[in-house]
């Protein structure tokens, strides 16, 4: 009958057994005592759990070395009791306050004094009592997100804004001036490192993330680094061409509309768009032409348009797939 507390006896192997011999013994016993094979045998379930526990230790080279040195006390675990005290538990029922661990392992080390403490340091990371008491792992604090509303101009040119950093640091919100870079996009996040929630057990603080929300502009709109502007012109301006002053994000400029420009035509103003982050280049401003017909005409205007219509033999719908006519027949 194997000794209940001896992992080697439970697996039926010697203390000099190789890792492969331990694995073979475990597989054989796990198969033999598996609950599915012994549904009505409580003792088989108990043996199966003992085999699992034994292999979890002897199948791990580091845990096996600790077990060989200290027995079950060498493969215990830390926990906190109901009174909030840190304790070390092993063997199911045995436990001790972490402050007394050095004494325990020195005694198990057969009175070898400092050698016992030295082995304890190797097993648990060094530092004796103080190290054992500092078992909690440092945890980084959570990131915090906050939406910030920006005007189109602030997003285009960049800005310095004051934001409140409200985290779990305290009830009083911290105020901080933040530089908004040129050309930020809607939804882009600006990261303020270390300004988020504080960490625990000495861990680093999280980050504060400002999420940019850009308000629409009255007449500009954005496509990437390009700025689009709709510019209406009259029928005569479209036919004869004209020069029109239009706004840009840098101020007004004069744009030449060539004769025969159609509605929807796009004229490009190079380098008049937004800065491209990380480069020295800029996008363009694109002027989108809209031909607007007069809603009312004087008698003279109507007469002139009628004359123009009688002289104009161009079929502008020729070539449309639904027109039934081709450009060659126009």
N, C-alpha and C positions, 0 to 999 in steps of 0.2 A: 504494500500500500504506500503510495507516495506521500511524502511529508507535505502537509497542506500549505506551509509557508515557503517551501523551497521550489523555486521556479525550475531548476534543473530536474528535480525529482518528478515534478508534475509532467514535464515533457519526456521523462525517461531517458535523459542523456547525462553524460558525465560533464564535470566542470571543464574538461579539456576538449569538449566537442567542438568541431569546426562549425562555421556559419551554415554550411550546406547540410551538415548532419542535424543541426537544430531546425532548419527549414523542413527537412524531410519528416522529422518527428512531429512537428507542428501540423503539417498537412495530413498525416495519417490519423492523428488524434482528433483534429477538427472534423474530419470526415466521419470518424467513428461516433463522436458524441454530438454531432449536429442535431439541433432540435427537430428538424424535418424528418430525421431518421428515427428519433426517439420521442414521438409526440406525447406519450403518457409516462415518461420517466423523468421526474424532477431531478434525480441525481445526475442524469446525463446532461441536463441543462446547466447544472452547477459545474460539472466537470468541463463543459464546453467553455464557460466563462473563465474558468481557471486557466485553461489552455490558451485562450485569447490573451489574457493578461500576461501570462508567462512569455509568450512569443513577442508581445509588444515591447518587452524589456530586453530579452535575450537576442531578439532579432535585430536590435539596434546596437551597433558596436560601442557607442559612447555610453548608453544606458547600461549595457552589460558590464562595462568596466566599473561604473559607479556601484552597480549591484554587487559585483565581486568584492569590492572594497568595503562597502558599508551595509550590504544586505538591502532589505526593503526600505530602510531609512534613506538610502542613497537615491531612490527613484520616487520620492514623494512629490508633493506640489504645494504651492502657496495658496492661501485663501484668507478670507476675513471672517472672524466669528461674529455672532450677533452683537457683541459689545464693541465692534469696530476695531478689534485688535488683529494684527497680522499674525497668522499662525502657519506652521508647516505640518502637513499631514502625510502619513504613510501607513500602509498595511491595513487600511480600512478604519481602524479605531484609534491608532496612535497619533498624537499631535503634540506640538510644543511651540511656545512663543518664539518668534524669529530672533529675539535678543539672546536666546539661550542656545542657538544653533552651534556656535563655536564649541561650547562645552559638550554638547551631544556628540559632535563628530570627533572631537579630541578623545572622548571616552571610547567611542567605537574604534578609533585608531589605535586601541590597546595601549593608551597612556604614552604615546610617543610625543606629547607636548606640541611643539611648534610644527612638527611634521603633520600632525592631524589637521591643524588649522591650515597648513599649506595645501593639503589635498582638498579641503573644503573650498579654499579659494579657487582651485582649478575647476571644481565641479560647478560652483555657483557664481563664478565670475570675479572673485576677489573682493577684498574690502571688509571681510569679517562681518561683525554685527551691523555696521553702518551700511554696508552694501546690501545685506539682506533686507534691511528696513526700507531701502530705496527701490524695492522691487517694481513699483508701477512704471510702465513704459512711457516716456514723454510722448504726448499727443499734440499734433499741430492743430491750431484753432481753425474753425470753419471760415470759409470765405463769406463775405456779405456783398449783396448786389443792391444798387440803388439807381433808379432811373433819373436822368438829368435832361431837362428840356433845353434845347438850343435853337436859336434862330438860324435861318438859312445863312445869314452873313457870318455868324459865329462859326458855323461849320466850315464855311468857305475860307475865311481869313484866319481862323484860329482865335482863341480868346483866353483870358484868365478869369475863372469863375470861382466863387466861394461856395463850398458845399459843406453840409453837416454830416459828419461821420458818426452815426448812431449805432453803436455795437453793444456787446455785453460788458464793456469795460466799466460802465457806470451809467447813472441816469443822465448826467450832463453830456450833451452831444458836443463832440469836438468839431471846431470849424477849421477848414483848411483851404488854402488857395490852390487851385488845380489848373495847370496849363492845358488847354484843349489844342491839340495840333491842327494845322491846316488840313482841310480835306477830309475830316472824319465823316464816316458814313452813318446812316440811320441804323441803329442796332449795334454799332461798334462798341466794344468794351475797352475802357481805359483802366488799367490795373494799377492800384496803389499798393505796393508791396508792404506787407506787415501792418496794414491798417485795419485788418478785419478782427474777428473775435480772438481773444487771447487763447494761447495753448494751455494745456494742463500738464502738471508734473514736469515743468521746465521746457515744454515743447514750444516751438516757434508760433507766433501769431499768424492767422490767416491773412488773406488779402482783401482789400475793398475794391469792388468792381463797379465803375460808373458806366451805365448803359446809356448811350447817346440816343435821344429821341429828337429828331430834327423837324421843326415846324415847317409847313409848306410856305413857299414864297408867293407873293401876289402875281408874278408873271414869269419868273424863272422856274425851270424844273431841271432835274439832274438825271443824267444817265452815265454812271461811272464817274470819270473825271471830266466829262463834257457837260456843258450847260446849254439847254435848249430854250429858245425864245420864239414865240409866234409873232410874225410881223405882217399886219394886213396892208395890202396895196389895192389901188383901184384898177379897173379894167384898162384905162388908158395908160396908167403907169406900167402895167404888165406888158402892154403891147409896145409902148415906146421906150421903156426903160426909165429909170429915175435914180436919184440918190436919196437915201433915207438915213436920218440919224437914229441910232438904236442904242439902248442901254447895254452895258456889259458889267460884270462884277468889278471892273476896274474903272468904270466911268463910261460916258457916251462916246461912240465912234460913228463915222459915216460909212454906210454900206452902199455900194453901187449895185443896183438891180439891173441886169442886162435886159435889152429888148426881147420880147417873146418869152418871158419867164412864166411858167405855169404854176398854178396853185399846188402847194405841197413840195415845191422845189426847196432844196436845202443849200444854203450858202454857208461856207465854213470860214470862221475867223480863227486862224491858227494861233495857239498859245493863249487864248482868252478864257480858257476854262479853269478848272481847279488844279491845285498842286497835286502831283502824284506822290503819295507818301514814299519816302526812302529814295527819291530821285530828285534831280534838278529840273525835270520837265513838267509841263502842264498840259492839261487837256485843251480842247477847243470849245469855242462857242459856236453853236449851229443855229443859224437864222432860218426858221421854217416859214415860207411864204404862204400867205392866205389871200387869194384874190376875192375882193368883196364887191359885189355889184350894188349899184345904187337902188334903193327901194322905190324912190320917186324920181321922175324925170320931167324937166320942163318941156314944152312943146318943141323948142329949138333942139334940145338934146335928143329927144325922141326922133326928130326928123334926121338929124345927123347919124344916129345909129341905124336908121332905116336905109339911108344912103350907103353906109358902110356895109350893111348886110347884103345889099344888092350887088356890091362890088366884090364881096368875099365869096369865092367859090370853094374854099377849103372845107372838106368834110372831116371834122375833128374826130368823128367816131369810126372812121375807116380803119380797119384792122382789128377792131374789137371782135372777139369770138362770137358775140351774140348779134353783130350788126349785119352779117351776111355779105359784107363788102370787104374788099382787100385794099391795101394802100395803093397797089398798082392801078386800080380802077378809079381812084379818086381824082 
